[in-house]
Amino acid sequence: MAIDNKFKVGDLVLFPEDSGCYENDDYGIVTDVAIIGGEGAGLKRYYHIYWAIEQESTIEEDSWAEHNIELVAEAS
């Protein structure tokens, strides 16, 4: 069974200032999408994102990322 991704590798995303975590908006590039799990265990999806302002990579679980991070531009 396929699992739909909100974001894909190469997408430009935004972690908005109004999230309360940072003083500024931060833009990032999705560098990887990892799907972990198997039959019966359920699938978990993780987005690897490199952030421009923070200059670091993070790994975000889909349930959090898809509610808190906005898609700015899709990779072509």
PyMOL CGO cylinders between C-alpha atoms (Angstrom):
from pymol import cmd
from pymol.cgo import CYLINDER

trace = [
    CYLINDER, 0.00, 0.00, 0.00, 1.44, 3.38, -0.99, 0.3, 1, 1, 1, 1, 1, 1,
    CYLINDER, 1.44, 3.38, -0.99, 1.77, 6.15, 1.54, 0.3, 1, 1, 1, 1, 1, 1,
    CYLINDER, 1.77, 6.15, 1.54, 1.25, 9.74, 0.36, 0.3, 1, 1, 1, 1, 1, 1,
    CYLINDER, 1.25, 9.74, 0.36, 3.85, 12.34, 1.28, 0.3, 1, 1, 1, 1, 1, 1,
    CYLINDER, 3.85, 12.34, 1.28, 2.91, 15.95, 1.87, 0.3, 1, 1, 1, 1, 1, 1,
    CYLINDER, 2.91, 15.95, 1.87, 6.50, 16.91, 1.08, 0.3, 1, 1, 1, 1, 1, 1,
    CYLINDER, 6.50, 16.91, 1.08, 9.03, 15.37, -1.27, 0.3, 1, 1, 1, 1, 1, 1,
    CYLINDER, 9.03, 15.37, -1.27, 12.78, 15.64, -1.76, 0.3, 1, 1, 1, 1, 1, 1,
    CYLINDER, 12.78, 15.64, -1.76, 13.71, 19.06, -3.10, 0.3, 1, 1, 1, 1, 1, 1,
    CYLINDER, 13.71, 19.06, -3.10, 10.64, 20.90, -1.80, 0.3, 1, 1, 1, 1, 1, 1,
    CYLINDER, 10.64, 20.90, -1.80, 11.15, 24.34, -0.28, 0.3, 1, 1, 1, 1, 1, 1,
    CYLINDER, 11.15, 24.34, -0.28, 9.39, 24.55, 3.09, 0.3, 1, 1, 1, 1, 1, 1,
    CYLINDER, 9.39, 24.55, 3.09, 8.79, 27.20, 5.73, 0.3, 1, 1, 1, 1, 1, 1,
    CYLINDER, 8.79, 27.20, 5.73, 8.77, 26.92, 9.49, 0.3, 1, 1, 1, 1, 1, 1,
    CYLINDER, 8.77, 26.92, 9.49, 6.85, 30.12, 10.33, 0.3, 1, 1, 1, 1, 1, 1,
    CYLINDER, 6.85, 30.12, 10.33, 7.82, 32.58, 13.03, 0.3, 1, 1, 1, 1, 1, 1,
    CYLINDER, 7.82, 32.58, 13.03, 4.31, 32.43, 14.49, 0.3, 1, 1, 1, 1, 1, 1,
    CYLINDER, 4.31, 32.43, 14.49, 4.94, 28.83, 15.53, 0.3, 1, 1, 1, 1, 1, 1,
    CYLINDER, 4.94, 28.83, 15.53, 6.53, 30.30, 18.66, 0.3, 1, 1, 1, 1, 1, 1,
    CYLINDER, 6.53, 30.30, 18.66, 9.74, 28.29, 18.44, 0.3, 1, 1, 1, 1, 1, 1,
    CYLINDER, 9.74, 28.29, 18.44, 11.99, 30.80, 16.67, 0.3, 1, 1, 1, 1, 1, 1,
    CYLINDER, 11.99, 30.80, 16.67, 12.24, 34.56, 16.33, 0.3, 1, 1, 1, 1, 1, 1,
    CYLINDER, 12.24, 34.56, 16.33, 12.31, 34.43, 12.51, 0.3, 1, 1, 1, 1, 1, 1,
    CYLINDER, 12.31, 34.43, 12.51, 10.78, 32.42, 9.72, 0.3, 1, 1, 1, 1, 1, 1,
    CYLINDER, 10.78, 32.42, 9.72, 13.15, 29.67, 8.63, 0.3, 1, 1, 1, 1, 1, 1,
    CYLINDER, 13.15, 29.67, 8.63, 13.20, 28.13, 5.18, 0.3, 1, 1, 1, 1, 1, 1,
    CYLINDER, 13.20, 28.13, 5.18, 14.37, 24.62, 4.52, 0.3, 1, 1, 1, 1, 1, 1,
    CYLINDER, 14.37, 24.62, 4.52, 14.90, 22.07, 1.78, 0.3, 1, 1, 1, 1, 1, 1,
    CYLINDER, 14.90, 22.07, 1.78, 13.59, 18.53, 2.16, 0.3, 1, 1, 1, 1, 1, 1,
    CYLINDER, 13.59, 18.53, 2.16, 16.66, 16.35, 1.64, 0.3, 1, 1, 1, 1, 1, 1,
    CYLINDER, 16.66, 16.35, 1.64, 15.12, 12.91, 2.28, 0.3, 1, 1, 1, 1, 1, 1,
    CYLINDER, 15.12, 12.91, 2.28, 11.83, 11.22, 3.07, 0.3, 1, 1, 1, 1, 1, 1,
    CYLINDER, 11.83, 11.22, 3.07, 12.21, 8.02, 5.09, 0.3, 1, 1, 1, 1, 1, 1,
    CYLINDER, 12.21, 8.02, 5.09, 9.36, 5.58, 5.54, 0.3, 1, 1, 1, 1, 1, 1,
    CYLINDER, 9.36, 5.58, 5.54, 9.93, 3.13, 8.37, 0.3, 1, 1, 1, 1, 1, 1,
    CYLINDER, 9.93, 3.13, 8.37, 7.85, 0.19, 9.46, 0.3, 1, 1, 1, 1, 1, 1,
    CYLINDER, 7.85, 0.19, 9.46, 6.24, -2.84, 8.01, 0.3, 1, 1, 1, 1, 1, 1,
    CYLINDER, 6.24, -2.84, 8.01, 3.06, -4.79, 7.77, 0.3, 1, 1, 1, 1, 1, 1,
    CYLINDER, 3.06, -4.79, 7.77, 1.13, -4.83, 11.00, 0.3, 1, 1, 1, 1, 1, 1,
    CYLINDER, 1.13, -4.83, 11.00, 3.40, -2.28, 12.66, 0.3, 1, 1, 1, 1, 1, 1,
    CYLINDER, 3.40, -2.28, 12.66, 2.12, 0.67, 10.68, 0.3, 1, 1, 1, 1, 1, 1,
    CYLINDER, 2.12, 0.67, 10.68, 4.25, 2.98, 8.62, 0.3, 1, 1, 1, 1, 1, 1,
    CYLINDER, 4.25, 2.98, 8.62, 5.97, 6.05, 10.01, 0.3, 1, 1, 1, 1, 1, 1,
    CYLINDER, 5.97, 6.05, 10.01, 7.28, 8.77, 7.72, 0.3, 1, 1, 1, 1, 1, 1,
    CYLINDER, 7.28, 8.77, 7.72, 10.13, 11.14, 8.59, 0.3, 1, 1, 1, 1, 1, 1,
    CYLINDER, 10.13, 11.14, 8.59, 11.23, 14.24, 6.72, 0.3, 1, 1, 1, 1, 1, 1,
    CYLINDER, 11.23, 14.24, 6.72, 14.92, 15.19, 6.71, 0.3, 1, 1, 1, 1, 1, 1,
    CYLINDER, 14.92, 15.19, 6.71, 15.13, 18.96, 6.33, 0.3, 1, 1, 1, 1, 1, 1,
    CYLINDER, 15.13, 18.96, 6.33, 18.11, 21.29, 6.03, 0.3, 1, 1, 1, 1, 1, 1,
    CYLINDER, 18.11, 21.29, 6.03, 17.26, 24.73, 7.48, 0.3, 1, 1, 1, 1, 1, 1,
    CYLINDER, 17.26, 24.73, 7.48, 18.76, 27.91, 5.96, 0.3, 1, 1, 1, 1, 1, 1,
    CYLINDER, 18.76, 27.91, 5.96, 18.86, 30.22, 9.00, 0.3, 1, 1, 1, 1, 1, 1,
    CYLINDER, 18.86, 30.22, 9.00, 19.65, 27.63, 11.66, 0.3, 1, 1, 1, 1, 1, 1,
    CYLINDER, 19.65, 27.63, 11.66, 22.12, 25.98, 9.25, 0.3, 1, 1, 1, 1, 1, 1,
    CYLINDER, 22.12, 25.98, 9.25, 21.39, 22.51, 10.55, 0.3, 1, 1, 1, 1, 1, 1,
    CYLINDER, 21.39, 22.51, 10.55, 19.53, 19.40, 9.53, 0.3, 1, 1, 1, 1, 1, 1,
    CYLINDER, 19.53, 19.40, 9.53, 16.60, 17.97, 11.44, 0.3, 1, 1, 1, 1, 1, 1,
    CYLINDER, 16.60, 17.97, 11.44, 14.48, 14.86, 11.17, 0.3, 1, 1, 1, 1, 1, 1,
    CYLINDER, 14.48, 14.86, 11.17, 10.79, 15.56, 11.69, 0.3, 1, 1, 1, 1, 1, 1,
    CYLINDER, 10.79, 15.56, 11.69, 8.00, 13.03, 12.17, 0.3, 1, 1, 1, 1, 1, 1,
    CYLINDER, 8.00, 13.03, 12.17, 5.24, 13.45, 9.60, 0.3, 1, 1, 1, 1, 1, 1,
    CYLINDER, 5.24, 13.45, 9.60, 2.37, 14.05, 12.04, 0.3, 1, 1, 1, 1, 1, 1,
    CYLINDER, 2.37, 14.05, 12.04, 4.19, 17.07, 13.50, 0.3, 1, 1, 1, 1, 1, 1,
    CYLINDER, 4.19, 17.07, 13.50, 5.76, 18.36, 10.29, 0.3, 1, 1, 1, 1, 1, 1,
    CYLINDER, 5.76, 18.36, 10.29, 2.59, 18.26, 8.23, 0.3, 1, 1, 1, 1, 1, 1,
    CYLINDER, 2.59, 18.26, 8.23, 0.80, 20.47, 10.77, 0.3, 1, 1, 1, 1, 1, 1,
    CYLINDER, 0.80, 20.47, 10.77, 3.62, 22.91, 11.55, 0.3, 1, 1, 1, 1, 1, 1,
    CYLINDER, 3.62, 22.91, 11.55, 5.62, 23.29, 8.34, 0.3, 1, 1, 1, 1, 1, 1,
    CYLINDER, 5.62, 23.29, 8.34, 4.29, 24.95, 5.22, 0.3, 1, 1, 1, 1, 1, 1,
    CYLINDER, 4.29, 24.95, 5.22, 5.07, 24.04, 1.61, 0.3, 1, 1, 1, 1, 1, 1,
    CYLINDER, 5.07, 24.04, 1.61, 6.46, 27.07, -0.24, 0.3, 1, 1, 1, 1, 1, 1,
    CYLINDER, 6.46, 27.07, -0.24, 7.48, 25.54, -3.58, 0.3, 1, 1, 1, 1, 1, 1,
    CYLINDER, 7.48, 25.54, -3.58, 7.41, 22.01, -4.95, 0.3, 1, 1, 1, 1, 1, 1,
    CYLINDER, 7.41, 22.01, -4.95, 10.47, 20.43, -6.49, 0.3, 1, 1, 1, 1, 1, 1,
    CYLINDER, 10.47, 20.43, -6.49, 10.13, 20.03, -10.22, 0.3, 1, 1, 1, 1, 1, 1,
]
cmd.load_cgo(trace, "trace")
